[in-house]
């Protein structure tokens, strides 16, 4: 019986794809999105106004509102008798060598 190798059997062929996006590329994408933002909003508005299917209109309207007002917050709720109350937030740093 052969022992399984500790290395991945099918490592990614393009290791560059696993690297985080550089700040330069991230900035270029951000700039392109800003340049085309007004066109995208206009297209969403056209879809919201002219689409025949309700779900398509609602989705387009939701996208417009989220861009204008931000996504709605999600409340953290417990049971009716036991609401969740945050009393402290603790930051714990764990040494990876010991865990």
Backbone as a ProteinNet text record, in pm:
[ID]
protein_1_A
[PRIMARY]
XXXXXXXXXXXXXXXXXXXXXXXXXXXXXXXXXXXXXXXXXXXXXXXXXXXXXXXXXXXXXXXXXXXXXXXXXXXXXXXXXXXXXXXXXXXXXXXXXXX
[TERTIARY]
84.4	0	89.8	60.6	141.4	97.2	195.6	165	120.9	24	-21.1	83.8	108.5	204.4	145.7	233.2	186.2	154.3	213.7	186.5	51.6	-6.8	-135	-115.5	-210.9	-202.6	-208.8	-295.1	-310.7	-287.2	-161	-136.6	-184.2	-218.5	-263.4	-155.2	-194.6	-97.9	-44.6	-128.1	-88.1	-79.4	39.7	56.6	27.6	40.5	10.7	-136.1	-222.6	-365.6	-396.3	-309.6	-333.1	-279.9	-197.8	-141.6	-247.6	-240	-335.7	-317.6	-426.3	-423.4	-332.4	-248.8	-160.3	-241.8	-186	-253.6	-275.7	-178.9	-190.6	-311.2	-322.3	-433.2	-564.8	-566.3	-687.7	-730	-634.4	-663.9	-717.7	-661.6	-708.4	-852.4	-884	-1021.1	-1116.3	-1074.5	-1156.6	-1182	-1076.6	-1090.9	-1184.5	-1170.2	-1256.5	-1402.2	-1425.3	-1562.3	-1620.7	-1541.1	-1588.4	-1619.2	-1534.1	-1557.2	-1686.7	-1715.7	-1832.9	-1955.2	-1940	-2050.5	-2177.2	-2170.1	-2292.1	-2363.8	-2286.1	-2347.4	-2415.8	-2350.2	-2406.3	-2536	-2538	-2659.8	-2769.9	-2734.7	-2835	-2892.9	-2807.3	-2855	-2943.7	-2903.3	-2987.6	-3123.5	-3123.4	-3250.1	-3336.7	-3273.5	-3348.2	-3409.3	-3332.3	-3383	-3497.6	-3479.4	-3583.2	-3711.6	-3698.3	-3814.8	-3883.9	-3805.4	-3860	-3874.1	-3812.4	-3818.3	-3960.9	-3994.6	-4129.3	-4144.6	-4037.4	-4044.8	-4023.7	-4111.7	-4101.6	-3968.3	-3922.2	-3798.5	-3678.1	-3679.5	-3571.1	-3575.8	-3694.1	-3709.1	-3667	-3713.2	-3679.8	-3528.9	-3465.1	-3320.3	-3246.7	-3288.3	-3224	-3244	-3363.9	-3392.6	-3310.1	-3301.2	-3221.9	-3076	-3021.2	-2881.8	-2862.5	-2956.3	-2947.2	-2950.6	-3044.9	-3057.3	-2934.7	-2879.4	-2762.1	-2641.7	-2632.1	-2521.5	-2540.6	-2666	-2693	-2693.9	-2747	-2764.7	-2682	-2618.1	-2544.6	-2637.6	-2578	-2658.6	-2717.8	-2839.1	-2899.2	-2823.3	-2814.6	-2748.4	-2829.9	-2762.7	-2831.3	-2828	-2944.7	-2954.4	-2916.6	-2853.5	-2824.6	-2932	-3010.1	-3121.6	-3117.5	-3160.9	-3171.5	-3316.9	-3351.1	-3489.6	-3569.5	-3700.3	-3784.5	-3755.9	-3733.3	-3708	-3559.9	-3472.4	-3327.7	-3259.6	-3272.6	-3205	-3054.3	-2983.5	-2837.7	-2791.7	-2708	-2653.9	-2502	-2438.7	-2293	-2242	-2164	-2110.6	-1961.9	-1893.7	-1750.1	-1707.6	-1608.3	-1544.4	-1398.7	-1349.5	-1214.2	-1133.1	-1012	-921.6	-815.2	-803.5	-708.2	-610.6	-483.2	-379.9	-322.6	-327.4	-282.4	-151.3	-55.4	73.8	53.9	74.8	51.7	147.3	257.9	352.9	301	213.8	163.6	27	-35	-168.9	-171.8
-116.8	0	124.2	221.1	342.3	445.2	515.8	624.1	746.5	815.6	938.6	1046.4	1119.4	1229	1343.8	1416.3	1531.5	1647.8	1649	1755.5	1729.3	1835.8	1822.5	1737.4	1652.8	1567	1648	1748.2	1832.4	1978	2017.2	2156.3	2249.7	2373.4	2467	2486.9	2493.9	2510.9	2653	2746.9	2886	2938.9	2939.4	2984.6	3132.9	3207.2	3350	3373.6	3282.5	3299.5	3296.7	3235.2	3224.6	3344.3	3427.4	3542.8	3651.5	3726.9	3836	3939.6	4007.8	4108.7	4223.7	4270	4380.6	4508.3	4601.7	4729.7	4801.9	4789.1	4856.1	4802.1	4671	4609.8	4641.9	4633.3	4664.6	4808.6	4899.8	5039.7	5057.7	4983.7	4993.4	4944.5	4835.3	4782.9	4882.8	4939.5	5037.7	5159.4	5207.7	5323.7	5293.1	5174.1	5136	5128.1	5072.9	5063.5	5202.8	5294.6	5432.5	5501	5478	5540.8	5492.8	5362.8	5304.5	5299.8	5348	5344.7	5412.1	5535.6	5601.9	5524.3	5465	5384	5260.7	5199.9	5080.1	5112.8	5225.1	5265.6	5296.4	5362.7	5393.2	5264.1	5165.7	5038.1	4966.6	4968.9	4908.7	4977.8	5110.4	5184	5146.1	5129.9	5088.7	4949.6	4859.5	4724.5	4731.7	4811	4823.7	4882.6	4969.3	5035.5	4952.4	4872.3	4808.4	4656.6	4592.2	4445.5	4398.6	4288.7	4233.7	4151.6	4083.4	3995.6	4075.7	4055.2	4126.1	4100.5	3975.1	3944	4016.9	4040.2	4113.7	4259.6	4318.9	4458.7	4477	4386.8	4396.4	4384.7	4292.6	4275.9	4402.2	4460.8	4583.5	4698.1	4711.8	4818	4796.9	4672.2	4641	4680.6	4651.1	4686.3	4837.2	4911	5057.7	5110.5	5063.6	5111.4	5077.9	4958.1	4919.2	5005	5048.4	5134.9	5276.5	5318.8	5453.3	5464.1	5361.9	5368.9	5266.7	5173.8	5066.3	4950.1	4836.4	4718.8	4736.5	4688.6	4700.4	4614.7	4665	4589.6	4468	4368.9	4249.2	4247.9	4246.7	4245.8	4108	4109	3984.3	3971.8	3866.5	3850.8	3712.1	3707.2	3579	3534.9	3453.7	3411.3	3526.6	3517	3620.1	3645.9	3538.7	3552.4	3571.1	3538.8	3546.6	3628.2	3760.7	3840.8	3833.4	3848.1	3847.6	3985.9	3990	4115.9	4105.2	4194.4	4194.3	4276.2	4211.5	4280.9	4309.1	4234.7	4257.1	4201.1	4264.6	4213.5	4192.7	4072.1	4037.8	3998	4051.7	4016.2	3924.5	3804.9	3706.9	3674.3	3686.1	3652.5	3517.6	3423.8	3287.6	3262	3208.6	3173.3	3048.4	3056.6	2938.9	2823.7	2851.7	2744.9	2655.2	2708.6	2629.6	2567.6	2605.6	2551.3	2486
0	0	0	-89.3	-98.9	3.4	56.4	148.7	69.4	124.1	58.9	78.9	-24.8	-18.1	61.6	132.3	207.5	115	-3	-98.4	-165.3	-214.5	-284.4	-408.5	-436.7	-554.2	-683.4	-686.9	-804.9	-766.8	-753.4	-714.9	-825.1	-788.8	-890.6	-995.8	-1120.8	-1228.4	-1231.7	-1193.6	-1197.7	-1055.1	-999.9	-861.8	-849.3	-958.6	-955.7	-921.8	-960.3	-934.9	-785.4	-706.9	-564.1	-486.7	-550.6	-481.7	-466.6	-357.9	-341.9	-452.7	-483.1	-586.4	-542.8	-631.9	-597	-579.7	-504.9	-484	-615.6	-706.8	-836.4	-914	-921.8	-995.5	-926.4	-793.8	-719	-748.5	-751.1	-781.3	-921.3	-1017.7	-1156.7	-1168.6	-1100.8	-1104.1	-1039.2	-927	-856.9	-946.5	-1012.9	-1101.6	-1218.5	-1278.1	-1390.2	-1345.3	-1226.6	-1174.8	-1154	-1103	-1082.1	-1214.8	-1314.7	-1445.8	-1509	-1494.5	-1560.1	-1469.3	-1346	-1250.6	-1300.1	-1351.9	-1398.4	-1509.4	-1601.6	-1707.6	-1647.6	-1550.1	-1488	-1415	-1343.7	-1273.1	-1373	-1483.7	-1587.5	-1645.4	-1668.4	-1721.1	-1619.2	-1492.4	-1388.8	-1382.7	-1394.7	-1392.3	-1511.6	-1628.7	-1748	-1726.8	-1670.4	-1642.3	-1542.2	-1436.4	-1333.9	-1392.6	-1490.8	-1549.4	-1657.4	-1730.5	-1849.7	-1843.1	-1746	-1741.1	-1719.5	-1782.8	-1768.7	-1641.8	-1602.4	-1485.8	-1357.6	-1261.9	-1133.8	-1064.2	-1066.2	-994.9	-1054.8	-1184.9	-1249	-1207.2	-1205.9	-1164.1	-1018.8	-933.1	-790.5	-769.6	-839.4	-825.7	-870.3	-981.1	-1029.9	-931.3	-879	-781.6	-654.9	-611.1	-491.1	-512.3	-628.8	-658.2	-656.5	-712.4	-712.5	-569.5	-491	-353.2	-268.8	-286.2	-209	-244.7	-369.1	-407.5	-354.8	-343.6	-294	-143	-77.3	68.5	144.5	74.7	140.4	170.9	196.1	228.8	367.9	386.4	519.5	620.5	742.7	848.1	886.7	937.3	983.7	1135.9	1192	1337.9	1391.7	1507.2	1577.2	1683.8	1673	1766.9	1829.9	1950.1	2018.9	2019.8	2114.6	2131.2	2191.9	2186.3	2243.1	2389.9	2466.7	2610.2	2642.6	2548.1	2571.6	2462.6	2464.9	2362.1	2379.8	2269.7	2275.5	2317.5	2421.5	2470.7	2466.3	2391.4	2384.5	2502	2586.7	2704.5	2691	2603.2	2585.9	2451	2393.3	2272.3	2307.3	2285.4	2325.6	2204.1	2194.5	2086.7	2144.4	2086.5	2136.4	2024.5	2053.7	1957.3	1997.7	1906.1	1934.2	1862.5	1934	1875.3	1791	1659	1574.3	1604.4	1670.1	1702.8	1813.9	1897.7	2009.5	1981.8	1873.1	1843.2	1709.6
[MASK]
+++++++++++++++++++++++++++++++++++++++++++++++++++++++++++++++++++++++++++++++++++++++++++++++++++

